[in-house]
Amino acid sequence: MTKNLLEAFSDGVIAIIITIMVLEFKVPHGAQWADLLPLWPIFLSYVLSFVNVGIYWNNDHHLLHATKHVNASILWANMNLLFWLSLMPFTTAWMGENHFAAIPLALLGLPWLAGLLLAAVSLIWFIPDQRIEKKLV
């Protein structure tokens, strides 16, 4: 498998993750600005999750561009990373629907907190990073 194919697969999975997160928005039944107010927790949780997914997409993109070649170990390490990222829509929805209650918030975490999911993704990130033989730039 080429690194371009792996990059395309990762891009596709991450695009689906972001799409699923945005589908949590339900259209309000009114046409007034006030009708959007109940959506603020969902919107805020989406923004936080979008930024975090974007950070990992950016890192994955740069890491794969620095890669010399891809092997099975790298494929599985990348799948592990994508698995943990794929949990982001669930935690985003749970946090937004429950107005940032303690347990959903702890599961996802805010950028300044060590949320369980973000901590797992951060730790998992080191697996592909350590397995990839990088080009010297």
N, C-alpha and C positions, 0 to 999 in steps of 0.2 A: 504494500500500500504506500502511496506517496503521501508526503506531508500535506500537499494541497488537498487531497481527498479527506484527510483527517481534519484539516482546518475547515473545509466546507461542511463536514458533518457536525463539528462543534458549533459552527455559526448557525446551522439549521436548528440544532437543539436549543441553543440559547435564544434564537428568535421565537421559537415555540414557547419557551418559558416566559418570555416577556409578553407574548400574546395572551397566554393563559392568565397572567397577572392582570392585564388591563381588562379582561372580560369580567372581572369582579365588579366593575362599575355597572350599576343598574340605572337605567334612564329614569330621571325623576318624572312624576306624573303631572307636574306643574311647569309653567313657563316663566316663573319668576326667579330672581337671583336667590331668594330665600329658600327655594326648593332644592338648591344645590348644597345648602348648609349641612344637612345630615350626611352628605358624602365626604366631608372633610377627613374623617379618620381613615376611610378607605383610600382616598387620594394621597394622604400623607404616607400611609404604609406602602402604597405603590411607588411613590417617589423614592423612599428609602431603599426599597428592594430593587428598583430599577437601577439606582446608582451602584448598589453592591453587585448586581449581575453585570452591569457595564464595566465595573472594575475588573472582574474576573474574565470577561470576554476580552478586554484590552490586554490583560496579562497573558492570556492563552494565545492571543493573536501574535504578540511580540515573541513569546517563547517558541511558538511553532515556526516563526520566520527565522529564528536563530538556530533551528534544528538542522543537523546534517542529514539524518535519515530516521525513519520510523520503524520500530519493531513491535512485536506482540506486547512486550512489557510496557511500552509507551502507550499503546492502544488501550490496554486495561487500566493504566494509571489515569489516562484522560477520561475513560468511561466512569471511573470512580469519582473524579471531579464533577463530571456532568450529572451523575446521580445525585450528589449532595446539592448541586445547584438546582436540580429539578424539584427539590422540596421547597424552594423559595415561594412558588405560588400558593402553596398550602399555608405556610406560615404567614405570608402577606395577608391572605384572606382572613385567617383566624385573628390576626392582630387588628386588622381594620374593622372587622365585624364586632369585635369585643372592646372597641374604643381603648386600645392600648392597655388592656388588663395585664396584670403582672406576669402570669404564666406565658401567654402568647408573646408578650414583649420579650421575656427572657429567652424564649425559643429562638426568635429571630434576632433580637438584639438591635440596638441602635449603634451607629458608627462609634460612639464613645463608650459603649458597653460591650462586654464580651458575651454576646448572645451564643447560645449553644450551636445553632446551625452555622453561623458565621465563623465560629471558632473551629467547627469541624471542617468547613470548606477551606479555611486558612491552613489548617494542618494538612489536609489532603493535597493542597496545592504543591507542597514540597515533594510529593512523590513523583509527579511527572517532571518537575524541575530538576530533580536529582538523577533521573533516569535518562534524560535527553543529553545526547552528545552535541554540544553546541559549537557553532562556527565561531572562530575568533574574528571579531569585527574590528 
